């Protein structure tokens, strides 16, 4: 058992390092973290390139697409607002129960039924981890070039492979250390990342002749509807919303959940969207790091450090959460593997995938398909917790729940299929986000099926008292 002393708002409660980060049990009150912990983790978690890319997509280009600045800001407010509400709803459930995503899923899916959504989440986070490893490899490859001139395969240089493997190992080590490492790396990185992003945006705007010129150029952009823009914003971040359950189980109060969610969807992500929009208008590139690299060695080095640190905080979270999906899923099948072993194994696989081009060759299709299919898995959780059986979540022993609860399984499968149909074949009216539309339908279907199947044995309320809540 190790403990740290709490002081003021930066307090750090005792954490039992023998419990595998509470992979298979509730997080007790004594191990809950401070509001500052939630804030810095979510600022770091929220800083990913997609925020800049989406901002650039809202800006479009001189050749077509995009929207005026005012429409873009309205789009950001709506999109980030939806993400904020969803994150808070799931985070509140996690805070009240102290359960990670896999354990809270047992109530709506069953102790065996939750294996299906956890496998999807495991694949999704592995794909993200491998992709971010590749992003870091690209950064170093672009900054320093190829010294050896050796190409491994499909245009990937030896240096890219080596840098990717090294940083994959660093990310894996950080995730192995657990929630404390997420805090300690995110805390100093978060303000640094945000300050540099703001300064870069100001400098790019100044170079373009001032904010008035940005507005004037933005007024010429058209072709992207607000509905499409909201779809882009939600689609880029809905995965993080669901992963937030694993972070918010350490929160003490609803206010701490809102602080964490706000750090990401009121502060970090909107800022990145705005910087991406401004950068795209001013320089033609939404990624301000690319602009920094062209401004001399000092800015280039600062840009590389900034990007790596920002991606570091995000990729730790991806791998940390991955173990919390894979571990309980394996446990549900009758086996047991420690969290640390899962982190090391998945980290090694993800590092190799990243080093050999997963990001360049497979990322877009992989994430699009899984993104459309997996978003509805939150529907049964939200419907179950807030509507169907809320009392059970704080009184039942998570190991005494039924093996399968069919309303959760069926509603998720319906939502997953509809998510893909809406994404690829039958777009929803008004460019409504496919995943969000499927999530809403899943929510309603779960409630309906729960009422229709209320008499079934596995649907009965479990009244046992979970020792973890005492």
C-alpha positions in Angstrom: 0.0 0.0 0.0 1.3 3.4 -0.9 -0.2 6.8 -0.1 0.5 10.4 -0.7 -0.4 13.3 1.5 -3.1 15.7 0.4 -2.6 19.4 0.6 -5.2 22.0 -0.5 -6.9 21.6 -3.9 -4.0 19.5 -5.2 -4.7 16.8 -2.7 -3.9 13.2 -3.6 -5.8 10.5 -1.6 -4.3 7.2 -0.8 -4.2 4.8 -3.7 -3.9 1.0 -3.2 -1.5 -0.1 -5.8 -2.3 -3.8 -5.2 -5.8 -3.5 -6.5 -5.0 -3.3 -10.2 -6.4 0.3 -10.3 -9.8 -1.2 -9.2 -10.1 -3.1 -12.4 -12.6 -5.6 -11.0 -14.2 -3.6 -8.1 -15.6 -0.2 -7.2 -13.3 2.7 -6.4 -13.8 3.3 -2.7 -14.2 6.9 -1.3 -10.7 6.8 0.3 -9.1 6.4 -3.2 -11.1 9.2 -4.9 -9.1 12.0 -6.4 -9.3 15.8 -6.2 -11.0 18.3 -8.6 -7.5 19.3 -9.7 -6.8 15.7 -10.7 -9.9 15.6 -12.9 -9.1 19.0 -14.4 -5.5 18.3 -15.5 -6.2 14.8 -16.8 -9.1 16.0 -18.9 -7.1 19.0 -20.3 -4.4 16.6 -21.3 -6.8 14.0 -22.5 -8.6 16.5 -24.6 -5.6 17.8 -26.5 -5.5 15.7 -29.6 -4.9 16.7 -33.3 -8.5 16.0 -34.2 -9.6 19.3 -32.5 -7.4 21.3 -34.9 -8.4 19.2 -37.9 -12.1 19.7 -37.2 -11.5 23.4 -36.9 -9.7 23.4 -40.2 -12.6 21.5 -41.8 -15.0 24.2 -40.5 -12.8 26.8 -42.2 -12.7 24.8 -45.5 -10.4 26.3 -48.1 -10.3 29.0 -50.7 -11.2 26.3 -53.3 -14.5 25.5 -51.5 -16.2 24.3 -48.4 -16.2 25.8 -44.9 -18.3 28.3 -43.2 -18.1 31.9 -41.9 -16.5 32.5 -38.5 -19.9 33.2 -36.8 -21.4 29.9 -38.0 -18.3 28.1 -37.1 -18.5 29.4 -33.5 -22.2 28.4 -33.3 -21.2 24.9 -34.6 -18.5 24.6 -31.9 -20.9 25.7 -29.2 -23.6 23.1 -30.2 -21.2 20.3 -30.9 -19.1 20.7 -27.7 -22.3 21.3 -25.7 -23.7 17.9 -26.8 -20.4 16.3 -25.9 -20.3 18.1 -22.5 -23.8 16.8 -21.6 -23.1 13.2 -22.6 -19.8 13.2 -20.8 -21.4 14.6 -17.6 -24.2 12.1 -17.7 -21.9 9.1 -18.0 -19.4 10.7 -15.6 -22.1 11.2 -13.0 -23.0 7.5 -13.2 -19.3 6.6 -12.8 -18.9 8.9 -9.9 -22.0 7.7 -8.1 -21.0 4.0 -8.5 -17.2 4.1 -8.6 -17.3 1.6 -11.4 -15.3 1.5 -14.6 -17.0 1.1 -18.0 -16.8 -2.7 -18.1 -18.2 -3.1 -14.6 -21.0 -0.5 -15.0 -21.9 -2.3 -18.2 -22.6 -5.5 -16.3 -25.9 -3.9 -15.0 -27.3 -3.3 -18.5 -25.6 -6.0 -20.5 -24.9 -8.8 -17.9 -21.7 -10.2 -16.5 -21.1 -12.1 -19.7 -23.1 -9.9 -22.1 -20.7 -7.0 -21.5 -17.9 -8.9 -23.3 -19.2 -7.7 -26.7 -19.0 -3.9 -26.1 -15.8 -4.3 -24.2 -14.1 -6.1 -27.2 -15.2 -3.2 -29.4 -13.8 -0.6 -27.0 -10.6 -2.6 -26.7 -10.1 -2.6 -30.5 -11.0 1.0 -30.7 -8.5 2.1 -28.0 -5.8 -0.2 -29.5 -6.4 1.5 -32.9 -6.1 4.9 -31.3 -2.9 4.0 -29.4 -1.3 2.6 -32.5 -2.3 5.7 -34.5 -0.9 8.2 -31.9 2.4 6.2 -31.9 2.5 6.7 -35.6 1.7 10.4 -35.3 4.7 10.9 -33.0 6.9 8.9 -35.4 5.7 11.3 -38.2 6.7 14.3 -36.0 10.2 13.2 -35.5 10.5 12.1 -39.1 9.4 15.5 -40.4 11.6 17.4 -38.0 14.8 15.5 -38.4 14.4 13.6 -41.7 16.1 10.3 -42.6 19.7 10.1 -41.6 20.3 6.6 -42.9 18.2 6.8 -46.1 16.9 3.3 -45.3 13.3 2.6 -46.1 11.7 -0.3 -44.3 8.6 -0.8 -46.3 5.8 1.2 -48.0 7.9 4.4 -47.7 8.4 4.1 -43.9 11.9 5.1 -43.0 14.1 3.3 -40.4 14.1 6.5 -38.3 10.2 6.5 -38.3 10.1 2.9 -37.1 12.7 3.5 -34.4 11.1 6.7 -33.0 7.7 5.0 -33.0 8.9 2.0 -31.1 10.7 4.2 -28.5 7.8 6.4 -27.9 5.4 3.4 -27.8 7.5 2.0 -25.0 7.4 5.3 -23.1 3.6 5.5 -23.5 3.3 2.0 -22.3 5.4 2.6 -19.2 3.3 5.6 -18.4 0.0 3.7 -18.6 1.5 0.9 -16.6 2.1 3.4 -13.7 -1.7 4.1 -13.6 -3.9 7.1 -12.7 -1.1 8.8 -10.7 1.1 9.0 -13.9 -1.8 10.5 -15.8 -2.0 13.2 -13.2 1.7 13.9 -12.9 2.4 14.1 -16.6 -0.8 16.0 -17.5 -0.4 18.6 -14.7 2.7 20.4 -16.0 1.8 19.7 -19.7 -1.7 21.1 -19.7 -1.0 24.8 -19.1 2.1 24.7 -21.3 0.1 23.2 -24.3 -2.8 25.7 -23.9 -0.6 28.8 -23.6 1.5 27.9 -26.7 -1.6 27.2 -28.7 -3.1 30.6 -27.9 0.3 32.4 -28.6 0.6 30.5 -31.9 -3.0 31.5 -32.9 -2.3 35.2 -32.1 1.0 35.1 -34.1 -0.6 33.4 -37.1 -3.5 35.9 -37.1 -1.0 38.8 -36.8 1.0 37.4 -39.8 -2.3 37.3 -41.8 -2.9 41.0 -41.1 -5.1 40.8 -38.1 -8.3 39.3 -36.9 -10.3 41.5 -39.2 -8.7 39.8 -42.2 -9.5 36.4 -40.7 -13.2 37.4 -40.5 -13.2 38.8 -44.0 -11.7 35.7 -45.4 -14.0 33.5 -43.4 -17.0 35.3 -44.8 -16.1 34.0 -48.2 -16.2 30.4 -47.1 -19.4 28.4 -47.7 -20.6 24.9 -48.5 -20.4 23.2 -45.0 -23.7 23.2 -43.1 -23.9 23.7 -39.3 -25.4 20.1 -39.1 -22.4 18.7 -40.9 -20.0 20.7 -38.7 -21.7 19.4 -35.5 -21.4 15.9 -36.9 -17.7 16.3 -37.4 -17.2 17.6 -33.8 -19.2 14.8 -32.2 -17.8 12.1 -34.4 -14.2 13.2 -33.5 -14.8 12.9 -29.7 -17.6 10.6 -28.9 -15.1 7.8 -28.1 -13.5 10.0 -25.4 -16.9 10.7 -24.0 -17.5 7.0 -23.3 -13.9 6.4 -22.1 -14.5 9.1 -19.6 -16.3 6.7 -17.3 -12.9 5.1 -16.4 -11.5 8.5 -15.4 -14.6 9.9 -13.6 -15.0 6.8 -11.3 -12.2 8.5 -9.3 -14.2 11.7 -8.9 -15.6 12.7 -5.5 -18.6 14.8 -6.4 -20.8 15.8 -9.4 -19.0 19.2 -9.3 -15.7 17.4 -9.9 -17.3 15.6 -12.9 -18.4 18.9 -14.4 -15.0 20.4 -13.8 -13.3 17.5 -15.7 -15.9 17.5 -18.5 -15.7 21.3 -18.8 -11.9 21.2 -18.9 -12.2 19.2 -22.1 -15.4 20.5 -23.8 -15.5 24.1 -22.6 -11.8 24.9 -22.5 -9.5 22.6 -24.5 -11.5 21.3 -27.4 -13.3 24.6 -28.3 -9.9 26.3 -28.1 -8.4 23.8 -30.5 -11.4 24.1 -32.9 -10.9 27.9 -32.9 -7.1 27.7 -33.3 -7.6 25.2 -36.1 -10.1 27.4 -37.9 -7.9 30.5 -37.5 -4.8 28.6 -38.6 -6.5 27.2 -41.6 -7.7 30.7 -42.7 -4.4 32.4 -42.0 -1.9 29.8 -43.2 -3.8 27.2 -45.1 -2.9 24.6 -42.4 -5.1 23.9 -39.3 -2.1 22.3 -37.4 -0.2 25.2 -35.9 2.7 22.9 -35.2 3.4 22.7 -39.0 3.5 26.5 -39.0 5.9 26.6 -36.0 8.3 24.2 -37.7 8.8 26.8 -40.5 9.7 29.6 -38.1 13.2 28.5 -37.2 15.0 26.0 -35.0 13.7 27.3 -31.7 10.0 27.2 -32.8 10.6 23.9 -34.5 12.0 22.3 -31.3 9.2 23.9 -29.2 6.6 22.6 -31.6 8.0 19.0 -31.5 8.1 19.1 -27.7 4.6 20.5 -27.5 3.1 17.9 -29.9 4.8 15.0 -28.2 3.8 16.0 -24.7 0.2 16.6 -25.9 0.0 13.2 -27.6 1.7 11.6 -24.6 -1.1 12.6 -22.2 -3.7 11.3 -24.6 -2.1 8.0 -25.5 -1.6 7.2 -21.8 -5.3 7.4 -21.4 -6.0 5.2 -24.4 -3.8 2.4 -23.1 -4.9 2.9 -19.5 -8.6 2.5 -20.4 -7.8 -0.4 -22.8 -6.7 -2.6 -19.9 -10.0 -1.7 -18.1 -11.9 -3.2 -21.0 -9.8 -6.2 -21.9 -9.1 -7.3 -18.3 -12.8 -7.6 -17.1 -13.8 -9.2 -20.5 -11.1 -11.9 -20.0 -12.3 -12.2 -16.3 -15.9 -12.7 -17.5 -14.7 -15.6 -19.7 -13.3 -17.4 -16.6 -9.6 -16.3 -16.8 -7.7 -13.6 -15.1 -4.8 -11.4 -16.3 -3.4 -8.5 -14.4 -3.9 -5.0 -15.5 -0.1 -4.4 -15.8 0.4 -7.4 -18.1 -2.5 -6.3 -20.3 -0.9 -2.8 -20.6 2.5 -4.2 -21.5 1.1 -6.7 -24.1 -1.4 -4.3 -25.7 1.3 -1.5 -25.6 3.8 -3.7 -27.4 1.2 -4.7 -30.1 0.1 -1.1 -30.5 3.7 0.1 -30.7 4.5 -2.4 -33.5 1.3 -1.6 -35.4 2.1 2.2 -35.1 5.7 1.7 -36.2 4.7 -0.2 -39.3 2.1 2.3 -40.6 -1.3 1.6 -39.0 -1.9 5.4 -38.8 -1.0 6.0 -42.5 -2.7 3.0 -44.0 -5.7 1.9 -41.9 -6.7 4.5 -39.3 -9.4 6.4 -41.2 -11.5 3.4 -42.2 -10.9 1.6 -38.9 -12.0 4.5 -36.8 -15.0 5.4 -39.1 -16.4 1.9 -39.0 -15.9 1.3 -35.2 -17.0 4.9 -34.5 -20.3 4.4 -36.2 -20.9 1.0 -34.6 -19.7 1.5 -31.0 -21.3 4.8 -30.0 -24.6 3.2 -29.1 -23.1 1.1 -26.4 -23.6 4.0 -24.1 -27.3 3.9 -24.7 -28.1 1.0 -22.5 -25.9 2.3 -19.7 -27.6 5.7 -19.7 -31.1 4.3 -20.0 -30.5 1.7 -17.3 -28.9 4.0 -14.8 -31.2 7.0 -15.2 -34.5 5.3 -16.0 -34.7 1.5 -15.6 -32.9 0.4 -12.4 -30.9 3.2 -10.8 -31.2 1.9 -7.2 -29.5 -1.3 -8.2 -26.3 0.4 -9.3 -25.5 1.4 -5.7 -26.8 -1.7 -3.8 -25.9 -4.7 -6.0 -22.7 -6.7 -5.9 -21.3 -6.5 -9.4 -20.3 -10.2 -9.2 -23.9 -11.3 -8.4 -25.6 -9.8 -11.5 -27.2 -12.0 -14.2 -24.9 -13.3 -17.0 -27.0 -11.7 -19.8 -29.6 -9.0 -19.8 -31.1 -9.1 -23.3 -32.5 -5.5 -23.5 -29.0 -4.2 -23.3 -27.6 -6.6 -25.8 -30.4 -6.3 -28.3 -30.7 -2.5 -28.1 -26.9 -2.1 -28.6 -26.9 -4.4 -31.6 -29.8 -2.5 -33.1 -28.0 0.8 -32.5 -24.7 -0.5 -33.9 -26.3 -1.7 -37.1 -28.2 1.6 -37.5 -25.0 3.6 -36.8 -23.4 2.0 -39.8 -26.5 2.3 -41.9 -26.8 6.0 -41.1 -23.1 6.6 -41.7 -22.9 4.9 -45.1 -26.3 4.4 -46.7 -29.2 6.3 -45.2 -28.0 9.7 -43.9 -30.2 11.2 -41.2 -32.1 14.5 -42.0 -30.3 17.7 -41.5 -26.9 16.0 -41.4 -27.7 14.7 -37.9 -24.8 12.8 -36.6 -25.1 9.0 -37.4 -23.6 7.8 -34.1 -25.7 10.2 -32.0 -28.9 9.3 -33.8 -28.1 5.6 -33.2 -27.4 6.3 -29.6 -30.8 8.0 -29.1 -32.6 5.1 -30.7 -30.6 2.6 -28.6 -31.6 4.6 -25.4 -35.3 4.3 -26.3 -35.2 0.7 -27.4 -33.5 -0.3 -24.2 -36.3 1.3 -22.1 -39.0 -0.3 -24.3 -37.4 -3.8 -24.1 -36.8 -3.5 -20.4 -40.6 -2.9 -19.9 -41.6 -5.7 -22.2 -39.2 -8.2 -20.6 -39.7 -7.0 -17.0 -41.1 -10.4 -15.9 -38.0 -12.4 -17.0 -35.8 -13.7 -14.1 -32.6 -11.9 -15.2 -34.5 -8.5 -15.3 -35.4 -8.6 -11.6 -33.9 -6.0 -9.3 -30.8 -7.2 -7.4 -30.9 -6.0 -3.8 -27.6 -7.4 -2.5 -25.3 -4.9 -0.8 -22.0 -4.4 -2.4 -19.2 -4.2 0.2 -17.5 -1.7 -2.0 -20.3 0.8 -1.3 -20.3 0.5 2.5 
